Amino acid sequence: MSEIASNQPKPKSPRNGTDRIAFAEVERWMALIREICLEQAKG
């Protein structure tokens, strides 16, 4: 079964770097949310 999965071609992104930029933006938002949650937990 793992042979089948490894033989499938990986999709190539037609957007040059757009996915990476979007992922970085999501990471920034997640860091901000974690920071806010920690501040609220401290009270």
Secondary structure as GFF3:
##gff-version 3
##sequence-region A 1 43
A	DSSP	alpha_helix	2	7	.	.	.	ID=ss1
A	DSSP	alpha_helix	18	42	.	.	.	ID=ss2
###
